[in-house]
Amino acid sequence: MIPRKRRIKRPVPPEPLLILDGLEAAVLLLSVDGEIIYLNASAENLLRVSASAAVGKPLEAFCTAPDGESLASILQDVRRTGATISRYAVPLRLADGGRVVVDILCNGSRAGEDWIFELRPVEDSLRRAEEEMQDRVFEAAQEMLVGLAHEIKNPLGGLRGAAQLLERELPSPELHEYTRIILHEVDRLRRLVDRLRGDKAQPQRRMVNIHEVLEHVRRLLQVNLPTGVALRFDYDLSIPEFEADPEQLVQVFLNLLRNARQALAGRGMILIRTRVERFVNLQQRLYRLVLRVDVMDDGPGIAEELLPRIFLPLVTSRAEGMGMGLAIVQNLVRAHGGSVHCRSMPGETVFSVRLPLSDGRTS
């Protein structure tokens, strides 16, 4: 019996390749056997695999649908009916253990030999909507806080001056303790007002290695880390240096890690993960390369009613907190042209910071 020749995979023409690499949707070209012929940059991001490692292997080697119909059955439906098949909010389990929920669109090529798989993460749409809402809320909150700070600081200046004059007139040194309390509290309120207004300093940019920043933050945090809290790292050491303010980045990740430590209440695990994503929109601009840093903890999670408001000033779930840590994080990340998002459920809270790498802006 003459063995059946393996069909030669046809290369995708260069021009469509360039077009597909600029799409936010993950697009894959599959053979009749369900093997990957081509995947664009967004598909590499989604599946967390390089094109060189994926081509020639079945799609289900990198993602599976644990609930409901399999990806192979969707291909069979397309082959049988010749129609475009759509599936919405399909949960996928990735090869590295991660999970993602996607909308799926599958249809055949004109030759009828290849299959086009389009995966659109539901989270991306939600993230864009959240970012637009954050933009509006952030601008409104900043205008309100600037006006509030102005109204508060003027009386505080008068109060401080009056306390200093009073201190000079008091006959007994013992009474100076009361004026010192007034001066201390006035200065504390002035510092709080300055924090409410946010850090207005522009980033002092220079070339930065993100892992040097994170290791510095780790050393700062390790001093007060409870023995029951484990700190884990998953670094992509191939990430290049980029222009940023290292001091401001230290503040960003120190605030996020302190929040994670407090959420664990003395026992649990914190994971810091670095990755590169391609073709990502940040603040209405498309970048070829973006750094993503995830700070994850396995604590109880953030209350659902609090989650949409956590980046606003004075919003906190802790009685002793001032609710400024995450507001400062958002201010500093936005000043770098980036974004910060949070997803949370019991047992897993992830803050994801995305920052442009070098000058990779494409629009």
N, C-alpha and C positions, 0 to 999 in steps of 0.2 A: 504494500500500500504506500503510495507516494505521500510523504508528510505534507500537510497543508502549510503553504508559505505564510509566514507572519506578515500582516499588512504593514507596509512602510508608512510611518507617520509623516504626514505632509506638514512642512513648516508653515507657520502662519506668516503671511506677507508682512514686511516691515512696517508699512504705514498703519494698518489696523493695530499692530502691536503698540505703536506710540499712542494711538487714540485710547486703547483699552487701559494702558498704564496710567492715564490721567483720570480714569473714572474712580469715584468713591466706592461703587459697588464692586464686590468680589466676582470676577468673571473667570470661569474655567471652561476649557475645551476638552471634552472627553471622547475617547474612542468608543467604538461599538461595544468593546469589552468592559467599558467603564474605567479605563486607565486615563490618567491625566496626560494630555498632549501639551497643554499650555495653561498657565494661570497668570493673571496680572498682579501688579504690586499690591492691590487691596486684598486679593485672595491670599497672597503670602502673609500679609498682616493678620488676616482673619484666622488662617489655619496654623499660623506660627511655624511656617516651614519655608525654606528657600525653593525657588523654581528648580534648581539643579537637583535637589533632593526629592522633589515631588514628581517630576516628569517620568512617565513610564510606569508609575505605580497606581493602584486603584484609589479612587477618592476615599473609600471607606477605611483606608489605612491611616487617614489623617483626621477623619471626623465620622461619627456615627450618630444615628437618631435613636436614642435609647427607648423613646416612647413612640408608639404608633408605627406607621409604615417606615420602611427603610429607604435609604437613598436609591438603592438598586431597584426597588419596586417602582419608584418614580420614573426612573429611566425606562423600565419595562412598559409603563403606561404610555410614555411618549412614543416608544417604538411601535406599540400596538395600535395606538389611535392616530398617530401623526399630528396630534394637536399639541399646543403649548399647555404645559401643566403648571399651575400655581399652587403653592402651599404657604400658609401664613403662620407666623409665630411658632416655627418648628424649633424645638430645643435640640441642640447638637452638643455632643461630648467630643472634645478635641483630644488628640493623641497624648498631649501633655497633662491631661486631667482637667483642663479648663472647660468651661461651659459657655455657650453663646446661643442666643435666640435669634433666628433669622427668618426672613421671608424668602421663599425659593421660587425662581422662575426657570423652567427647563423647556427647551425646544430643540429641534433637529436643525442641522445645517442644510444648505440648499442641496448638497450632494446626497444628503440622507445617510451619510456614513459617520458623522461626528455629532456630538451632542453639546449644546451650550448650556452651562449651568450658571445661573446668576444668584448670588447670595447677598441679601441686604440685611445687615444686622439691625434688629429693632432698636437696639441701644443707641445706634448712631442718630436715628431720627429723634429719639428722646433727648439725646445729648445736645443736638442742635437747638431743639425747642427750649431746653433748660438754659442753654447759653444765651439765647435771645432774651429769655425772661430775666436772667442774671444781669444782662446789660442794662435793661430798663430799671430794675430794682436798684442796681449799684449806683447808677447816675442819680436816681431820686434820693437814695439814702445819703450820698455824698453832699448833695445840695442842702438837704435838711441838716446834716451834721455841721456843715460849715456855718450855717446861720445860727444853729444852737450854740456852737463853740464861741462865736462872737458875742452872743448875748450873755454867756456865762463868764467869759474871761474878763470882761470889763468890770463887773462887780467884784470879782475875785481880786483884781488889782487894787481896787479901793479898800477892800477888806484887809488885804495884807499891809497896805500903807498905814491904815488906822491901828492895826495891831502893833506895828513897829513903834508908832508914836506913843501908844499906850504903855508899851514896855519901858520907854524912857521916863515916863512920869510916875510909874509905880514906886512907892517908897520902900517896899520890902522885896528882897531878892526871891523870897519864897513864892511871891505872886507871879514871878516871871515864868514859872512853870506853865501857867495857864495861857500866857501869850505865846509860848513856844508850841503848845498844843495847837493853838489857832493857826500859827504860821505853818506848822507841819501839815495840817489838814488842808490848808489853802494850796500849798505846793503840791500835795497829792492830787487834789482836784484839777489843778492846772495840767499835771502830767496826764491825767485821765482824759481831759479834753483834747490834748494834743494827740493822744492815741486814737480817740474817736474820729478825729479829722483824717487820720491815716498818715502813712509815711509819704511825704510829697517829694522826697529826694529822688532824682532820676538815677537809674542804675549806673554805676561806675563800671563800665564794661571792660573786660579783658578776657583773654583766652582762658577757659576754665575746663578742668577735667571733673566731670560730675562725680566720679567715684572718690576723688580726693575730698570733695565737699561732703559726701555722705559718710566717709570714714571719719572726718573731723566731727561731724554731728554724732556719730556713734560713740566717739571717745567722750564727748560732752555728756551724752545720755547715760553712758555706762556707769558713771560715778554714782548715780542715784537709782540704778535699775534694781528692782526687787529680785531676790534670788529665784523666785518662782516664775519670772518672766524670761523667756528665751528670745534672743534677737537673731534672726536668720537673714541671709543675703542671697540674692540670685542676680548676679551682675552679668551684663553683656559687655565684656571688656573690649569689644571692638568699637564701641561708641566713640566717635572722635571728640576732640575738644571743640568748644563753641564759645561765642562771645556772651558773657553774662557778668553780673555783679556777684562775686563769690560770697560777700558778707550777707547780701540779701537772700541768696539761695540757702545759706546756713540757717537764717531766720525762718525761712519757709519750712524746711524739713525738720528743724528742731521743734517748731510748733506742732507739726503733724505727728511726730514721734512722741512728743509729750502727751498729746491727746490720746494716742493709742495706748500709751503706758497707763494713763489714768483710767481708761475704759476697761482695762484688764483687772483692775483692783487687786494687783499683787500676784496674779497667776494667769498664764497663757502664753501666746506666741505672737511676735511681731515679725512680719516679713517685708523686706525692702527689695523691690525688683526693678531692674532697668531694662528697657527695650528700645529699639528704633522702629518707628512706623513710617510708612511712605505715603505721600499724597494725602495729607490731612489738612482740613480747614481749621484755622485758629483765628478767631476774631475777624471773620469774613475774608481771610486770605488763605490761599492754597499754598502749602509748602511741600516740597519734594521729600524732605527728611525732617522728622520730628522725634524728639526725645520724649519717652514716657517713663515716669517714675511712679511706681505703685507703692503705697504704704498700707499694708494690710494687717489687721489684727483679728483674732478669733474670739473677741469679746461678745457681750450680749447684743451689740448692735445699737443703732440710733433709732429712737422712737419715730414711727412713721409720720406723725403729725409735725415733728420737729425738722425732719429731713429737708423739706423745701426751703427752710429759713436759716440753715446752719451757718451760711456765710455772711449773714447780716450782723452788724454790730449789736452788742448787748443781748444776743440770743445764746443761751447756754442751758444745759441740763443740770449743771452743778451749782449748788447753793453758794459755794465760795468763789465761783468763777465770775469774770467780768464779761465774758462773751466777746473778747477781742481777738483771740488767737487766730481763728479761721478768717475773720474779716481782714486781718493783716496779711495772711497767706494769700488771699484773693487779690488784694491790692498789689502785692509784690509780683505775683505771677503775671497779672495783667500788664504791669509795667514792662515786663519782658516780652510781651506779645503772645503770652501763652494762656492756658486755661486750666482750671482745676475743677474736678467733679468728684462726687461721692456716690457710691452705691452701698447699701447696707441691709443686712438681714441678720437675725440671730446666728452667731457663730462666724460671721464674716462681714467685716467692714473694710472697704477699699477706697482710699483717696488716690486719685490718679492726676498727676501733674504732667501736662504736656507743654514742651517748650520748643521753639524753632531751633534747628541745628544750622549753624553758620548762616550763609545768605541764600538758602535754598528756596526762597520764595519764587513761585512761578506766576503769580498774578497779583 
